[in-house]
Amino acid sequence: MSATAVNRPADPVRKPYSPREAVERLRRGDLGAWPVVGGLIAIAIVFGSLNEHFLSPENLTNLALQMAATGTISLGIIMVLLLGEIDLAAGSVSGLCAVVMTILNVRHGWNPLLSVLVAVAAGAAIGLLHGLLFTRVRMPSFVVTLAGLIGWQGLLLYLLGQGGTINLPFDGFVAKLSDTWLPPWLAWAIVVLLVAAYGGSLLLGRTLRLAADLPVTPLYWPVVKTAGLAIVLAGAVAVLQADRGVPLLLVVFGTLVVVFDLVLRHTAFGRWMYAVGGNAEAARRAGIGVTRIRVLAFVLSSSLAAFGGILAASRLSAVNQSSGGSDMLLMAIAAAVIGGTSLFGGRGRTYAALLGILVIQSITNGMLLLNVDSSVRFMVTAAVLALAVAIDSLARRGSAS
């Protein structure tokens, strides 16, 4: 199999995305993120009409705070899903690492930033263990991480001891992460920088492709895409500024999404991730270190889970026996899949974590405002998840035919 075939699932090696290609991809059943965007619009219309508070700046700000922690965990799970594997231990790892951070900071008086770094390093070590058990011992990822889910939850309970809860200082560094808001000038400056960087990168890429005599999109297409991003970002900032402002948690989560997207699309490591997920044997024959890529994927998953647990602890200003538990893991996995990441590996973007968690949290938030029973909320979320997987399966069938 050729190198091109190995890298086929990866977006970075495709030709420039144009309106004509978009129509052709839709005809083939490759819907991309459009079903998710359509779902978000439908959610906004339905819940906005049923409860006028749903689209209020205050509620949308709370929504942005709620999705940061689970979205960060979902971002890590995407790294493993791209390989066609699964990480069931992400929730337990997030809670355990948050407990490690809190114990070091509160009980042992460590510097909060150093405590955070050690907790994330602990998450990376756990991911390394998962990856080695998967690649060296040949244990299925489902079994490895299922054992991790149970074992790390047990260690969390052991570390907490009889008390069961450890409070973080309300005026401390970690707690302030969820109670810090960007000043208006900084929020708008970030919007301008992001739009300028995005538009500049599109135009630079087009110029370089012209110089290399490669096919390019029409000039108006980068302009349209840049204008669309500007409208979305400006609208989001304007709404959030009408309440308390842009929360730092949202900026941190958004930064992680952008950084990992750039890594996956513009580095050799990212191309290898897609190649291994698309066809591991072909990737191995092409000279890619499949074992190394798989181990690194588990390391990234657990590291991001650890950081997501710290963000969750920041919102609560405490850790307890339910940290990383409840439905956090299920929501993180569902967010990745609903956002468009394929369970079969080889296809997905980091923006799936952002779109998927936005869908789930919007449904949850809207139903809570309507006082809908949790049983109904779980069934609706399950239906949305099943629909997302069905769309992915149909898309794969259409592209294979």
SVG drawing of the C-alpha trace seen along z (x, -y; Angstrom):
<svg xmlns="http://www.w3.org/2000/svg" viewBox="-42 -47 52 56">
<polyline fill="none" stroke="black" stroke-width="0.4" points="0.0,0.0 1.3,-3.4 2.1,-6.2 -0.8,-8.2 -3.2,-5.4 -1.7,-5.2 -2.4,-8.9 -5.7,-9.0 -7.8,-9.5 -5.9,-12.6 -7.3,-15.9 -3.9,-17.6 -3.1,-15.7 -6.3,-16.5 -6.4,-19.1 -7.8,-22.5 -11.3,-22.5 -13.6,-24.4 -17.3,-24.9 -17.4,-22.5 -15.6,-19.9 -18.0,-20.5 -21.0,-19.7 -19.2,-16.6 -18.4,-15.4 -22.0,-15.9 -23.1,-13.8 -20.8,-11.0 -22.3,-11.1 -19.3,-12.8 -21.3,-15.4 -18.5,-16.7 -19.6,-19.0 -22.8,-20.1 -25.1,-17.7 -23.7,-19.0 -24.1,-22.6 -27.6,-21.9 -28.3,-20.2 -27.0,-23.2 -29.3,-25.5 -32.2,-23.2 -31.4,-23.0 -31.2,-26.8 -34.5,-27.3 -36.3,-24.6 -35.1,-25.5 -35.0,-29.2 -38.7,-29.1 -39.6,-27.0 -37.6,-29.0 -36.6,-32.6 -33.7,-32.3 -31.9,-29.7 -30.3,-32.2 -29.7,-34.8 -26.1,-36.0 -26.0,-34.7 -27.1,-31.2 -24.7,-31.1 -21.8,-32.1 -22.7,-29.3 -22.8,-27.0 -19.3,-28.0 -18.0,-27.3 -19.8,-23.9 -18.3,-22.5 -14.6,-23.4 -13.6,-20.4 -15.5,-17.7 -14.5,-19.1 -10.9,-18.9 -11.3,-15.2 -13.1,-14.7 -10.2,-16.2 -7.9,-13.6 -10.3,-10.8 -10.2,-11.9 -6.5,-11.1 -7.3,-7.5 -10.4,-7.3 -8.4,-8.4 -6.5,-5.1 -9.7,-3.1 -9.2,-2.4 -11.0,-3.6 -10.0,-5.0 -12.5,-4.1 -10.2,-5.3 -10.2,-9.0 -12.9,-9.9 -11.2,-8.1 -7.8,-9.5 -9.2,-13.0 -10.5,-12.6 -7.4,-10.9 -5.1,-13.6 -7.3,-16.4 -7.0,-14.7 -3.2,-14.4 -3.0,-18.1 -5.3,-19.1 -3.4,-17.0 0.0,-18.4 -1.4,-22.0 -3.6,-21.9 -2.1,-19.2 1.5,-19.6 1.7,-23.3 3.2,-22.9 3.1,-25.8 -0.3,-25.5 1.3,-25.7 3.9,-23.0 1.0,-20.9 -0.8,-21.2 2.3,-20.2 2.9,-17.1 -0.7,-16.1 -0.6,-16.3 2.7,-14.4 1.0,-11.7 -1.7,-11.6 1.0,-11.2 2.6,-8.3 -0.8,-6.6 -1.3,-7.0 2.2,-5.5 1.3,-2.5 -2.0,-2.0 -0.1,-2.4 2.5,0.1 0.0,2.7 -1.9,2.2 1.2,2.4 3.6,4.6 1.3,7.0 -1.2,7.0 -4.1,6.4 -7.2,4.9 -7.5,1.2 -11.1,1.8 -9.8,4.2 -6.7,2.1 -8.7,-1.1 -11.7,0.7 -9.2,2.0 -7.9,-1.5 -11.4,-2.9 -11.9,-0.6 -8.3,-0.7 -7.7,-4.5 -11.1,-5.1 -10.1,-2.9 -6.8,-4.8 -8.7,-8.0 -10.9,-6.8 -7.8,-5.6 -6.0,-8.9 -9.1,-10.9 -9.4,-8.7 -12.3,-8.9 -13.0,-12.6 -14.0,-12.1 -13.7,-15.8 -10.8,-18.3 -11.6,-22.0 -9.4,-24.3 -8.7,-27.9 -11.3,-30.1 -8.7,-32.8 -6.1,-30.3 -4.6,-29.9 -6.6,-26.8 -10.0,-28.1 -9.4,-31.4 -9.1,-29.6 -12.9,-29.3 -13.5,-32.8 -11.3,-34.8 -12.8,-36.9 -11.0,-38.6 -11.2,-42.4 -13.2,-43.5 -10.1,-45.0 -8.2,-41.7 -11.2,-39.6 -11.6,-41.7 -7.8,-41.7 -7.8,-37.9 -10.7,-37.9 -8.7,-40.2 -5.5,-38.1 -7.3,-34.9 -9.2,-36.2 -6.0,-37.8 -3.9,-34.6 -6.6,-32.4 -7.1,-34.6 -3.4,-35.1 -2.7,-31.4 -5.3,-30.7 -3.9,-33.4 -0.3,-32.3 -1.2,-28.7 -2.9,-29.7 0.1,-31.8 2.5,-29.0 0.4,-26.5 0.2,-29.0 4.0,-29.3 4.3,-25.5 1.8,-25.3 -0.7,-23.4 -4.5,-23.7 -6.0,-26.3 -9.5,-27.5 -11.1,-30.6 -9.8,-33.8 -13.3,-34.6 -13.4,-31.3 -10.7,-32.1 -12.4,-35.5 -15.7,-33.9 -14.3,-31.5 -12.4,-34.2 -15.5,-36.4 -17.5,-33.5 -15.0,-32.9 -15.0,-36.6 -18.8,-36.7 -18.9,-33.6 -16.1,-34.9 -17.4,-38.4 -21.0,-37.2 -19.7,-34.9 -17.7,-37.7 -20.5,-40.2 -22.9,-37.8 -20.5,-36.9 -19.6,-40.5 -23.2,-41.2 -22.9,-39.2 -19.6,-38.7 -17.3,-38.6 -15.3,-35.9 -14.3,-33.2 -10.7,-32.2 -11.7,-28.5 -13.2,-28.9 -10.1,-30.5 -8.0,-27.7 -10.2,-25.0 -10.3,-26.8 -6.5,-27.2 -6.1,-23.4 -8.5,-22.7 -6.6,-25.0 -3.1,-23.8 -4.0,-20.1 -5.7,-20.8 -2.6,-22.4 -0.5,-19.5 -2.7,-16.9 -3.0,-18.8 0.5,-20.3 3.0,-17.9 4.3,-14.5 3.0,-13.2 -0.5,-14.2 -0.3,-12.5 1.0,-9.4 -1.9,-9.4 -4.4,-9.5 -2.4,-6.9 -2.3,-4.4 -6.0,-4.9 -6.8,-4.4 -4.7,-1.2 -2.2,-0.2 -0.6,2.5 -0.1,0.2 1.3,-2.4 3.8,0.1 4.9,1.1 5.4,-2.6 7.9,-2.9 5.7,-4.6 6.4,-3.6 2.9,-2.3 3.8,-1.3 5.2,-4.7 2.2,-6.5 -0.2,-4.3 1.6,-4.9 1.8,-8.6 -2.0,-8.7 -2.7,-7.1 -0.2,-9.5 -2.0,-12.5 -5.4,-11.1 -4.5,-10.7 -2.6,-14.0 -5.6,-15.9 -7.9,-13.9 -5.7,-15.0 -6.0,-18.7 -9.7,-18.4 -10.0,-17.0 -8.1,-20.0 -10.5,-22.4 -13.4,-20.5 -11.9,-20.9 -11.5,-24.6 -15.2,-25.0 -16.1,-23.2 -13.2,-24.5 -12.9,-21.0 -12.4,-17.4 -14.4,-14.5 -15.3,-10.8 -17.4,-11.6 -14.6,-13.5 -14.3,-12.2 -17.3,-10.0 -21.0,-10.2 -21.5,-10.6 -18.4,-12.6 -16.6,-9.8 -19.7,-8.9 -20.4,-12.5 -16.8,-13.0 -16.9,-10.0 -20.3,-11.0 -19.1,-14.5 -16.2,-13.2 -18.4,-11.0 -21.3,-13.4 -18.8,-16.0 -17.8,-13.8 -14.9,-11.7 -15.1,-8.2 -15.2,-5.2 -13.5,-3.2 -10.4,-5.4 -8.7,-7.5 -11.1,-10.4 -11.9,-13.3 -10.8,-16.7 -10.2,-18.3 -13.1,-20.6 -15.3,-17.6 -14.7,-18.0 -15.9,-21.6 -18.9,-21.0 -19.9,-17.7 -19.7,-19.0 -21.6,-22.1 -24.4,-19.9 -24.5,-17.7 -24.2,-20.6 -26.9,-22.6 -29.3,-19.6 -28.5,-19.1 -28.8,-22.8 -32.0,-23.3 -33.7,-20.3 -32.6,-21.5 -34.2,-24.9 -37.4,-23.1 -37.2,-20.9 -37.2,-17.7 -36.5,-14.5 -32.9,-13.2 -34.2,-9.9 -35.6,-11.8 -32.3,-13.7 -30.3,-10.5 -32.6,-9.0 -32.4,-12.1 -28.6,-12.2 -28.5,-8.5 -30.6,-9.1 -28.3,-11.9 -25.3,-9.7 -26.9,-6.8 -27.8,-9.2 -24.2,-10.5 -22.8,-6.9 -25.4,-6.0 -24.4,-9.0 -20.7,-8.0 -21.5,-4.5 -23.5,-5.6 -20.8,-8.1 -18.1,-5.3 -20.4,-3.0 -20.9,-5.8 -17.2,-6.6 -16.4,-2.9 -18.9,-2.4"/>
</svg>
